[in-house]
Amino acid sequence: MERYRDMQLFAALAGQPSLASAARAARVSGPTLVRAIARLEARLGVALLQRSTRGVSLTTAGAAYLADCVRLLAAVDAAEASAKGLQMQVQGSLRVCLPLLFSRYVMAPVLADYLANYPDMRLRVRYQDPHPNLHEEGLDVAILVGELPNSALIARPLGQVRPILCASPDYLAAHGDPNHPDELKQHRLIASPAPHDPFRTRARLACSTVQGAINAAVQGAGLLQCLSYPVHEHLLSGALRRVLPDFDGPPLPVQVVYREGRQAPMRVRSFVEHCVSALRGHPAFQLA
């Protein structure tokens, strides 16, 4: 039983930027998580984490074992649900809250696949970027970008994103690549309504939506800073290029959260598991 619990705690590292955030996601103290990992390392005879002055990261063996833990724990949950016949209870209505651009660039096919897999389910989706209060607003599930406030919510990590700087190849060919943030004052900057946009006060072009700012950057209007997920398709296609990657902002976790834990109805658990399966490893999270 202790080994199973240690695997659960180790799996909390998936998609988390630090041991502290993983401990919060697992709702345990940092020392408890560290002791669990130490027991696993002693049992396996390999190092799962490597420590340096820059922090803690997974070893090659640790990354492989983490993937196996996530897969095996999900299989155990699925086996329990099957044994109880819970798959027959996936029906009803689910109230979901999603960040607006995350839905536009990532979630639309995930929602469609979920409804195809569970024809007796109905989704009621709200789109907003500020973190909602699930209890006060009567929501069942939400996907949140950024650190969670202290709460009793259950969180399952999906990945992480970060603020990045980008521009079109045509703009960079005409104006050159900056080599340091100090050189940005010599460039055309695009501002968006994203929180803490550093270009807001000195941009030549200010857009009222993040999507408008992205469109302007693709057309060569200047440099844009935004979170990585709404531009991941443009970066993969080459329509935008990443600039000054060594000066990117810190990563932000992306998590699916809900309220009742293992006591949650199957309609909630089915949606959470569907999101975890569909989104872990998604290309939108590969830029962080």
Secondary structure, DSSP 8 states (H G I E B T S, - for coil): -HHHHHHHHHHTTTT-SSHHHHHHHHTS-HHHHHHHHHHHHHHHTS--EEEETTEEEE-HHHHHHHHHHHHHHHHHHHHHHHHTTGGGG--EEEEEEE-HHHIIIIIHHHHHHHHHH-TTEEEEEEE-SS---HHHHT-SEEEEES---S-S-EEEEEEEE-EEEEE-HHHHHHH---SSGGGGGGS-EEE-SSTT-TTTTT-SEE-SSHHHHHHHHHTT--EEEEESGGGHHHHHHTSSEEE-GGG----EEEEEEESSGGGS-HHHHHHHHHHHHHHTT-GGGTT-
